[in-house]
Amino acid sequence: MGKRPSFTALFALACMATAAAQEPQREASVTTEQVKPGLYVLRSAGGTQVSGNVLAVLGDAGVLLIDSGYPQFVPKYREAIATLHGGAVTHVINTHWHDDHSEGNKLFGPDGALIVAHTNAREMLMHDNKINVVRTILDQPAFPPAALPVVTFDDRIELYFADERIELVHVAPAHTAGDVVVILREHNVAHTGDVFLPEAYPFSDVDNGGDFDGEIAFVSALLTELNRDTVIVPGHGRIARYDELVAYVEMLKAVRERIAALIAGGATLAQVVAAEPTKEWDAKYGNPRTYFLDRAYKSLRGSPGGR
């Protein structure tokens, strides 16, 4: 890929979920945070590219990663895992196909890791894509065959690794058409990818099959999949708790109702923005004008309840 701002850099700048994307270019680095014994969040920084949160599950026979980040961070991931006394990465799960969560496949796949993702995520990775992040259009070229998922599913699949029962759940097109939430049942930890971010409005990649109503359906379903003791690792940002997910669902439903009512009354996008349908939540979730209202408006304009 050519040198360009990453999806994450623009996304993080827009939602203020991280300051790393705004800092001067520096050497790639990775920090670790223990979630529970044997489970660690790997967070990256450096240059204009910032990977999503990678969750490492350490086992006796290897390491399973949830998301693979950007290739420039893979050596740092491996160093961090070695410091934690982990072995080789043997399994990778992609929560979706955007490159800040999956491009590390290009190194892990050829090295023998088994890669798992939703059927639609593999399909998207097989060809060139353009991602409309409102401020600009980002190009994501097709991945080479060795970097593609080799195990796919449609709705739900279970894996067993290091005495952990891992459930991969897809509810509906949301952030993308191939989102997966990964639930580690024994540890009661969930990696939500970009379906849920505790400090940012969601981004629905509408031009590639993402859907605002699907986003609401997905996070609503998580309320029954998870419980009040679940530790949530989002796609970006800090670790979150169940009550924050509850508040997120309530916010999305309220905003959806307001935008749909405006659309039903014939409002243009500019009029929806001027109406400030997210005003009381902006201090928590950031500026909705950067991408959220634009993508939600486009998505709801195409839905029966948004007309």
N, C-alpha and C positions, 0 to 999 in steps of 0.2 A: 504494500500500500504506500502511496505517496505521502509526503509530509503534510499533514492537515490537522486542524483542530479535531479532537476526538468527539464522539457523541457524548461521552461523559463530561468532557470539559465544558461543552456548551450547556449540557443539561445541568451540571453542578453550578455553573455560573448563573444560570437562569433561576434556579430554585434556592440558591445559597445553601445547598446541603453540605458543601465543602469549600474551604478556602484554598485548597491545594491547587485547583485548576487555575487560580488567578495569580499564583506566585511565579517568580522568574524561573526559567528552566534550570533544573538541577539534576543531579544524578538520581537514577531510579533507586527507590528504597522501599522496604516493606517492614511494617510493624506487626506485632502479634498481640492478640488479646484472648485470654482464655475465657471460654464461655462456660464450659464444664470440663471435668477431667477427660482428656483425650480429644476435646473439641476446641478449635482455635479459629478466630477470625484473622485473616491475613489482609491487611490494608496497604494499598500502594500509593506512592506519590512520586513525582518527578516529571519534569518537562510539562508539556501540554496534555499529556495523556494520564488519566487516572482510572484504573480498573474499578469495577464494582467490587463489593465485599466478597472475598473468597472464604468459604468455610472448609477447614481441613478436619477430616475425621481420621485419627491415627489408629491403625490396627497393627497387630503383630506381623502380618504378612504384607503390609503396604499401607498406602494412604489413599483415601478417597477425597476428592475435591468437589465441592459444589461451586461451580463456575471456575473459569480458567484465566480470566483477566487478559491483559495484553501480553504478547510475546516478550517485550522488553523486561517484564517483571518476573517471568518464569524462573530465571536463574536465582533471583532473590527469594521467590517462593521456596525453591528447593533448599536454599541456604537456611531459611527460617525453619523449615520442617526438620532439617538435619539438627539444628540447634535444639529443637524440641524432642530429639531422639526418634524422629519418625523415619520411615524408609522411603522407598521409591513410590511415586504416584502411579497407582495401578488402575484407578477408576476416576472418571470425570463426569459430572452431571452438569449440563447447561440449563440454567433456568429460562433462557431464551436465546435468540440468535444474534442480538446486537453485539458488535465486536468487543465492547468493553467487558463483556461477560463470557466471551467464547473464543477470542482469537488465539488465546494460549493453546487451544486445541492443536494449532499448527506445530507445536513442539511436543506436547504430551502424546498426541496420536501416533506420530511416527516412532515414538519411544515405547509404544506398546500399551498405553493406557486404553482401557475400554471406555468409550464415550457414549453417554446416554442423553437423550433429549426427546422433546415432543416431536411427533411426525411433522408438523408444520415448520418447526425450527430447522430440521434437517433439510426440508424442501427449500427454505429460504437460503440456507447456507450453500446450496448447490448452484445458485446463479447470482449474477450481479444485482445489487439492490441500491435504491436511493431512499434516504431517510429524510423526510421533511420535518425539521425541527423548528420551523417557522422563521427563525432568523436566517437560515440558510438551508441548503440541501447537501447532505453528506452522502458520499459514495461508499458503498461497502462491496468490494469485489467478492466473487465466488471463492469459497475455500477449496484447497486441493483435496483430493479424495481421502488422503490419510488423516485429514483433520475433521472429517465428517463423523457425526454420531453413527454408531453401528448397531445400537439398540434404540428403537423408538416405540412410542405407544400413543394412544389417542386420549384416553380419559384418566386412567390410573394404572400404576404398576408398583410392585413391591420388590425391593432389593434387600439382601441380608449381607451385612458387612461388619466385621469386628463386633459380633454379638449385638448388633444394632438392627432393628427392623426399620427400614427406610421406605416411606411411602412418597411417591411422586404423584402429585394431583394436578390435573388440568380441569378447569371448570368451564371457561368460555374465552373467546378472544377478548383481550383486555389491553395491557400495555402493548402486546403484539398478538399475533394469531396463534403463537405457540408457547405461551407462558406455562411454567411449572413452578409449583410451590413444593419444596422438599421438606418432609416432616420426619424427624428422627424420634420415633415413638418412645424408645427406652429412655432417652435423655430429655424428652419433652422440649425439643428445640426445633424451630422451623426457619428455613431460609426462604424468604418470600420473593426473591428476585426484585424486579421493579414494579410488581403489582402493588406493593405497599411500601411507602417511604414515610417515616414518622415526622419528617420536617419538610415535606415538599408536596405540592399538588402532583397528581399523576400525569404522566405523558402517555397519551394513547397514540400509537403510530398508525393513525387512521388510514394513510395511503397504502399501508402494507397489511391491512387486515385487523389492526387494533380497533377497539370499540369502547366507548365510554360507558354504555349500558353494561357491556360485558365486564368492564372494570368493577362496576358496582356489584354485579352478580358474583364475581370472583371473591372479592373481599368479604362480601356478606356470607358466602359459603364457608369462608375460613373461620367465622365465628363459631360454627359447629364442629369444624375439623380440629380446632385448637381449644385450649381452656385457659383459665385465668392464671395458671402457673407456667404457661408456655413462654419460653424465652424466644424472642423473634429477632432474627438477623435479617435486616432489610438489604435490598440490593446496593444501597448507598447509605452512608451515615452511621449513626450510633445504634447500638442494640436497643430494642424497644420491648414494650410489654403489651399484654392483651388489652388493657383498658385504652391504650393509645389506638389500637386497631378498632375498637368499638367507636371511639370518637371519630376516627377517619371515615368509617362507614356512615355514621350519622351526618357528617359534613357533606360527603358526596351525594347522599340522597337529597339533602336540603338544597344543595347547589343545582342538582339535576332538575328538581322541581321548578326552581326559579328560572333557569335557562329555558326549559321546555315551555314554560308559560310565556316567556318573552318571544320565543320563536313562533308559538301559536298565534301571538298577536301581530306577527309580521315584522318583528324586530330584525334589523341587520346585525352583523357582527359588531360594528362600531356602536350601535345602540345597546347591545348586550354588555359590552365592555363599559360603556358609560353608566349603565345601571348598577354597576358594582355588586353583582350577585354573590361575591365571596368576601365582602368587606370585613365581616367580623372574624374571619379566619386568616386574613393575609399576614398578620403579625406572626403567626405560627408557621404557615406553609409557604410564604414568600409571595412574589409578584405574580399574579395570575395572568397578566397581560403578555408575558414573555412567550408562553406556549399554551398554557392550560385552557384559557377561554377559547382561543382559536381552534384547538383540536376538539374540545368538547362541543363547540358550536357546529363544526363540520360533521362530527359524528351524529349528533342529535338531529341535525337537519335531514339526515338520511334515515332516521328511525320513525316508525309510525307515531310514537308518543311525543316526538319532537316537532311534528308538523302542526 
